[in-house]
Amino acid sequence: MNKIKITIGSQEFIATLADNATAQSFKEKLPLTVSMTELHGNEYYVYLDSGFKTTGYAPDTIKKGDIKVYGSDCLVFFYETFSNPGYKYSDIGSFENPDGLKDALKAGAKKITIQAF
């Protein structure tokens, strides 16, 4: 399995990458340091300088801890589970333990470091 470490402020999280071209394309961009913005009370996002290989689909449900790409260049971390109204995403992976993710993002979204290990 491919794993990545995501440091949000002073908290570290481990995520497992999906077994697909989007996740591989994302891993090739690492390491990254980004600043993310909150949206809709359920996610944080950032547009990256270059796009990903994507296979967008509209999942019925977005789960807390999902890591996805919206469009071809928008990285999204979801901190709440909700029914998707039809937006298309491509899977990158998911946080292994998303407990505390919401609070970490609210406190440290201005400095997020993502690296492979």
Secondary structure, 3 states (H helix, E strand, C coil): CCEEEEEECCEEEEEEECCCHHHHHHHCCCCEEECCEEECCCEEEEECCCCCCCCCECCCEECCCEEEEECCCEEEEECCCEECCCCCEEEEEEECCCCCHHHHHHHHCCCEEEEEC
